Amino acid sequence: MKQNLSDTRKQGWLTLISLVIIAFAVSIGFSPLFEFIGDGIASRVIGSSFGAIFVIILTMFLLNKQTEIEQESKKSERVFDEKVKIYQEILDITKDMLLDGKLTPEEINRLPFPLIRLQMLADDKVIESFQKVFNKLNEVYGEEDGDIVAIKDEQRDEIYQLLSDFSGECRKDLQISDVEIDPSIKEKTASTISNSGKKSKDYSRYSFDGMELPKNGYVYAVIENYVSQNPGITLDQFPQKVIERNFNGRKNIYEVWKTYDEAIKLYQDKGYKRFYVTKRGGDYINDKDMVIKLADAEICISNQWDLDGVEKFIEHMKTIGIRIE
């Protein structure tokens, strides 16, 4: 494409030079010829011939210029489409990283090739802005041992800010706007994204055995107390005598309880600590100080409870006669 465009431009310049030469020759060099042949038919034929030649060469120049413009337009459209694709790919990759809240080797290794493609297509400022995103992700991943690294809230917020800067540079490179996005808009955007999905904390407290407990601690205390007073209860009996896994429609990672092995596997696979295994600061794999022991199994109670869930839990406990205070 580049060679074709270069040839077209070269041909256009040659045609323009030919026009200038012919115009100069006609105006200077052919005056004696017309004076010699007079105003007869021969003069008219020669004048018409030179006029036709001039028009043909001018038409060639205009057609050549039109071809050049069309080639430039096709090139720009193709490059624009490829830029949009690579920018979208980068945002999709980083979206996957940030949505699940952790970095894995597979995710990190998806970024080098898009960066190389950026060097082929994008403006220098776009490349520099994405390098900052890439460097920050590498920094986060390198801070901890292990293949799966959780992204902290403050790290995620910084990455969102860098992605917002990258998006602004893409916007200029695609000529959607020549004006830099107002810094206050980028800051508000990053803040909105950072706070999305977050709920205001509910500090409701519930009393059990003379202690004021948060919602999740209260549920755990009620169940742990009942099991400690009924040590013979088995895993098969637990759903009927205490509470079912899917109480109030809770499923999968939101179940009311899981076996100890299931809770540990969830942590190993996803990095989630959604069930009471150990106290805050304990070793989730090796410590078991909050695991509830049944007669034939070990279970872990969910530490994720909202206000409505706790109220329904209390009503259920009252119905089956388990102490709740």
Contacts in CASP RR format, 6 or more apart in sequence:
PFRMAT RR
TARGET T0000
AUTHOR 0000-0000-0000
METHOD contacts of the structure
MODEL  1
MKQNLSDTRKQGWLTLISLVIIAFAVSIGFSPLFEFIGDGIASRVIGSSF
GAIFVIILTMFLLNKQTEIEQESKKSERVFDEKVKIYQEILDITKDMLLD
GKLTPEEINRLPFPLIRLQMLADDKVIESFQKVFNKLNEVYGEEDGDIVA
IKDEQRDEIYQLLSDFSGECRKDLQISDVEIDPSIKEKTASTISNSGKKS
KDYSRYSFDGMELPKNGYVYAVIENYVSQNPGITLDQFPQKVIERNFNGR
KNIYEVWKTYDEAIKLYQDKGYKRFYVTKRGGDYINDKDMVIKLADAEIC
ISNQWDLDGVEKFIEHMKTIGIRIE
1 71 0 8 1.000
1 74 0 8 1.000
1 75 0 8 1.000
4 71 0 8 1.000
5 68 0 8 1.000
5 71 0 8 1.000
5 72 0 8 1.000
5 75 0 8 1.000
8 64 0 8 1.000
8 67 0 8 1.000
8 68 0 8 1.000
8 71 0 8 1.000
9 68 0 8 1.000
11 64 0 8 1.000
12 61 0 8 1.000
12 64 0 8 1.000
12 65 0 8 1.000
12 68 0 8 1.000
15 57 0 8 1.000
15 60 0 8 1.000
15 61 0 8 1.000
15 64 0 8 1.000
16 61 0 8 1.000
18 57 0 8 1.000
19 54 0 8 1.000
19 57 0 8 1.000
19 58 0 8 1.000
19 61 0 8 1.000
22 50 0 8 1.000
22 53 0 8 1.000
22 54 0 8 1.000
22 57 0 8 1.000
23 54 0 8 1.000
26 50 0 8 1.000
26 54 0 8 1.000
30 46 0 8 1.000
30 50 0 8 1.000
33 46 0 8 1.000
34 43 0 8 1.000
34 46 0 8 1.000
34 47 0 8 1.000
37 43 0 8 1.000
37 46 0 8 1.000
79 121 0 8 1.000
80 174 0 8 1.000
82 121 0 8 1.000
83 121 0 8 1.000
83 122 0 8 1.000
83 170 0 8 1.000
83 173 0 8 1.000
83 174 0 8 1.000
84 174 0 8 1.000
86 114 0 8 1.000
86 117 0 8 1.000
86 118 0 8 1.000
86 121 0 8 1.000
86 122 0 8 1.000
87 170 0 8 1.000
87 174 0 8 1.000
89 114 0 8 1.000
90 111 0 8 1.000
90 114 0 8 1.000
90 118 0 8 1.000
90 130 0 8 1.000
90 166 0 8 1.000
91 163 0 8 1.000
91 167 0 8 1.000
93 107 0 8 1.000
93 110 0 8 1.000
93 111 0 8 1.000
93 114 0 8 1.000
94 133 0 8 1.000
94 137 0 8 1.000
94 159 0 8 1.000
94 163 0 8 1.000
96 107 0 8 1.000
97 103 0 8 1.000
97 107 0 8 1.000
97 137 0 8 1.000
97 151 0 8 1.000
98 151 0 8 1.000
98 156 0 8 1.000
98 159 0 8 1.000
98 160 0 8 1.000
100 270 0 8 1.000
101 150 0 8 1.000
101 151 0 8 1.000
101 156 0 8 1.000
102 148 0 8 1.000
102 149 0 8 1.000
102 150 0 8 1.000
102 151 0 8 1.000
102 271 0 8 1.000
103 137 0 8 1.000
103 140 0 8 1.000
103 141 0 8 1.000
103 148 0 8 1.000
103 149 0 8 1.000
103 151 0 8 1.000
104 147 0 8 1.000
104 148 0 8 1.000
104 149 0 8 1.000
105 147 0 8 1.000
108 137 0 8 1.000
108 138 0 8 1.000
108 141 0 8 1.000
111 134 0 8 1.000
111 137 0 8 1.000
114 130 0 8 1.000
115 127 0 8 1.000
115 130 0 8 1.000
115 131 0 8 1.000
115 134 0 8 1.000
118 126 0 8 1.000
118 127 0 8 1.000
118 130 0 8 1.000
119 127 0 8 1.000
122 170 0 8 1.000
122 173 0 8 1.000
123 169 0 8 1.000
123 172 0 8 1.000
123 173 0 8 1.000
125 169 0 8 1.000
125 172 0 8 1.000
125 173 0 8 1.000
126 166 0 8 1.000
126 169 0 8 1.000
126 170 0 8 1.000
126 173 0 8 1.000
128 169 0 8 1.000
129 162 0 8 1.000
129 165 0 8 1.000
129 166 0 8 1.000
129 168 0 8 1.000
129 169 0 8 1.000
130 166 0 8 1.000
132 162 0 8 1.000
132 165 0 8 1.000
132 166 0 8 1.000
133 159 0 8 1.000
133 162 0 8 1.000
133 163 0 8 1.000
133 166 0 8 1.000
136 155 0 8 1.000
136 158 0 8 1.000
136 159 0 8 1.000
136 162 0 8 1.000
137 159 0 8 1.000
140 149 0 8 1.000
140 151 0 8 1.000
140 152 0 8 1.000
140 155 0 8 1.000
140 159 0 8 1.000
141 149 0 8 1.000
142 149 0 8 1.000
143 149 0 8 1.000
144 150 0 8 1.000
148 271 0 8 1.000
150 271 0 8 1.000
151 159 0 8 1.000
153 194 0 8 1.000
156 194 0 8 1.000
157 190 0 8 1.000
157 194 0 8 1.000
160 190 0 8 1.000
160 193 0 8 1.000
160 194 0 8 1.000
161 186 0 8 1.000
161 187 0 8 1.000
161 190 0 8 1.000
164 181 0 8 1.000
164 186 0 8 1.000
164 189 0 8 1.000
164 190 0 8 1.000
165 186 0 8 1.000
168 180 0 8 1.000
168 181 0 8 1.000
168 186 0 8 1.000
171 177 0 8 1.000
171 181 0 8 1.000
172 178 0 8 1.000
172 180 0 8 1.000
202 215 0 8 1.000
202 306 0 8 1.000
202 307 0 8 1.000
203 214 0 8 1.000
204 214 0 8 1.000
204 215 0 8 1.000
204 307 0 8 1.000
204 310 0 8 1.000
205 212 0 8 1.000
205 213 0 8 1.000
205 214 0 8 1.000
205 218 0 8 1.000
206 212 0 8 1.000
206 213 0 8 1.000
206 214 0 8 1.000
206 215 0 8 1.000
206 218 0 8 1.000
206 310 0 8 1.000
207 213 0 8 1.000
207 325 0 8 1.000
208 218 0 8 1.000
208 221 0 8 1.000
208 222 0 8 1.000
208 225 0 8 1.000
208 324 0 8 1.000
208 325 0 8 1.000
209 221 0 8 1.000
209 225 0 8 1.000
209 325 0 8 1.000
211 221 0 8 1.000
213 221 0 8 1.000
215 305 0 8 1.000
215 306 0 8 1.000
215 307 0 8 1.000
215 310 0 8 1.000
216 276 0 8 1.000
216 302 0 8 1.000
216 303 0 8 1.000
216 304 0 8 1.000
216 305 0 8 1.000
217 303 0 8 1.000
218 310 0 8 1.000
219 301 0 8 1.000
219 302 0 8 1.000
219 305 0 8 1.000
219 310 0 8 1.000
219 313 0 8 1.000
220 276 0 8 1.000
220 290 0 8 1.000
220 301 0 8 1.000
220 303 0 8 1.000
222 313 0 8 1.000
222 317 0 8 1.000
222 322 0 8 1.000
222 323 0 8 1.000
222 324 0 8 1.000
223 242 0 8 1.000
223 243 0 8 1.000
223 257 0 8 1.000
223 292 0 8 1.000
223 301 0 8 1.000
224 292 0 8 1.000
224 301 0 8 1.000
225 323 0 8 1.000
226 242 0 8 1.000
226 322 0 8 1.000
226 323 0 8 1.000
227 233 0 8 1.000
227 242 0 8 1.000
227 292 0 8 1.000
227 293 0 8 1.000
227 294 0 8 1.000
230 241 0 8 1.000
231 295 0 8 1.000
232 294 0 8 1.000
232 295 0 8 1.000
233 241 0 8 1.000
233 242 0 8 1.000
233 294 0 8 1.000
233 295 0 8 1.000
234 294 0 8 1.000
234 295 0 8 1.000
234 296 0 8 1.000
234 297 0 8 1.000
235 259 0 8 1.000
235 294 0 8 1.000
235 296 0 8 1.000
235 297 0 8 1.000
235 299 0 8 1.000
238 257 0 8 1.000
238 294 0 8 1.000
238 299 0 8 1.000
239 245 0 8 1.000
241 320 0 8 1.000
242 320 0 8 1.000
242 322 0 8 1.000
243 256 0 8 1.000
243 257 0 8 1.000
243 313 0 8 1.000
243 316 0 8 1.000
244 256 0 8 1.000
245 255 0 8 1.000
245 256 0 8 1.000
245 257 0 8 1.000
245 258 0 8 1.000
246 255 0 8 1.000
246 256 0 8 1.000
247 256 0 8 1.000
247 312 0 8 1.000
247 313 0 8 1.000
247 316 0 8 1.000
248 256 0 8 1.000
248 309 0 8 1.000
248 312 0 8 1.000
248 313 0 8 1.000
250 256 0 8 1.000
250 302 0 8 1.000
253 266 0 8 1.000
253 270 0 8 1.000
253 272 0 8 1.000
253 274 0 8 1.000
254 274 0 8 1.000
254 302 0 8 1.000
254 304 0 8 1.000
255 302 0 8 1.000
256 301 0 8 1.000
256 302 0 8 1.000
257 275 0 8 1.000
257 299 0 8 1.000
257 300 0 8 1.000
257 301 0 8 1.000
257 302 0 8 1.000
258 266 0 8 1.000
258 275 0 8 1.000
258 299 0 8 1.000
258 300 0 8 1.000
258 302 0 8 1.000
259 297 0 8 1.000
259 298 0 8 1.000
259 299 0 8 1.000
259 300 0 8 1.000
260 277 0 8 1.000
260 288 0 8 1.000
260 291 0 8 1.000
260 297 0 8 1.000
260 298 0 8 1.000
260 299 0 8 1.000
260 300 0 8 1.000
262 300 0 8 1.000
263 274 0 8 1.000
263 275 0 8 1.000
263 277 0 8 1.000
263 300 0 8 1.000
264 277 0 8 1.000
264 284 0 8 1.000
264 285 0 8 1.000
266 272 0 8 1.000
266 274 0 8 1.000
266 275 0 8 1.000
267 273 0 8 1.000
267 277 0 8 1.000
267 284 0 8 1.000
267 285 0 8 1.000
273 284 0 8 1.000
273 303 0 8 1.000
274 302 0 8 1.000
274 303 0 8 1.000
274 304 0 8 1.000
275 300 0 8 1.000
275 301 0 8 1.000
275 302 0 8 1.000
275 303 0 8 1.000
276 290 0 8 1.000
276 291 0 8 1.000
276 300 0 8 1.000
276 301 0 8 1.000
276 302 0 8 1.000
276 303 0 8 1.000
277 284 0 8 1.000
277 287 0 8 1.000
277 288 0 8 1.000
277 290 0 8 1.000
277 291 0 8 1.000
277 300 0 8 1.000
278 284 0 8 1.000
278 287 0 8 1.000
278 288 0 8 1.000
278 289 0 8 1.000
278 290 0 8 1.000
279 287 0 8 1.000
279 289 0 8 1.000
279 290 0 8 1.000
288 298 0 8 1.000
290 300 0 8 1.000
291 298 0 8 1.000
291 299 0 8 1.000
291 300 0 8 1.000
292 298 0 8 1.000
292 299 0 8 1.000
292 300 0 8 1.000
292 301 0 8 1.000
305 313 0 8 1.000
314 324 0 8 1.000
317 323 0 8 1.000
317 324 0 8 1.000
318 324 0 8 1.000
END
